[in-house]
């Protein structure tokens, strides 16, 4: 395969457009050297390959078929190839370019509801989601504790965020571990998930058949089944602009002063994400199928997502994910489950 261009050179894997001897274009996604040493690395790619090889029948039209895949223990490479959809646009790019109208945003949500809520969210065997979340957060805390910058927000009994005093990360997790939110999460039905439902993984072409395609399934920690809220919370974090603000470094978060246990966390309002509504239609369809969201469970999942990625980021983004994780875990514990 001839390399045409690199789409993403990530921490764990690289994604590129490649051309075969007949001139056909494909997307190749495979592990990097760092991926072998990451907390999940190769396993997440293996789960992604497994997912694409066993998509529910009703959802197959929305996901790319596997053209090839490999798991080579000699050179330590795990990866796969799928078709390259040249006529489709990444929805995140369309939002940031302000090229979507509200009517197009409504259409995207309508097709996304069909693809995810109706076709992908089929019943699945229990997956031990609570054990996974506990183990993953505990692993993240152990790894973050080794970084001296974060000792003040992990091990201190109380910190202040935006003027409110609350438990630090270690204590917030201890309270969340056996909270009502965790028990509620454990009681929810298990369904097949996309697992990494962010705008970058949604491709759109108004003239395509189908107009919407879903790529890069399975969460960074290898989750492909669990409570349906997993997909909604992940999607909402990006559709609202907060996740993009974190990833781009636009968010304002830092210690209020050097050596202080007081922090600020201020997600900016990004005009590109507030100009149109990419969430309400999908959220309504979700509620019709799965019932009303549980705020405590949602915040617990939000905290988990934040801390998963805090391990593998740096600088302003890492600060933002840790502070958001603390806020979310504390809110999950405090929120009354009705």
Secondary structure, DSSP 8 states (H G I E B T S, - for coil): -EEEEEEEE-SSEEEEEEE-TTS-EEEEEEE-TGGGGSSSTHHHHHHHHHHHTS--GGGGGGB--EEEEEEETTTTEEEEEEE--TT-EEHHHHHHTT---HHHHHHHHHHHIIIIIIII--B-----HHHHHHHHHHHHHHHHHTSGGGHHHHTSSEEEETTEEEE-HHHHHHHHHTSHHHHHHHHS--EE--S---GGGEEE-TTSSSSEEE-S-S-TT---EE-THHHHHHHHHHHTSHHHHHHHT-SEEEESSTT-SEEEEE----HHHHSS-SSHHHHHHHHHHH-S--HHHHHHHHHHHHHHHHTT--HHHHHHHHHHHHHHHHHHHHS---
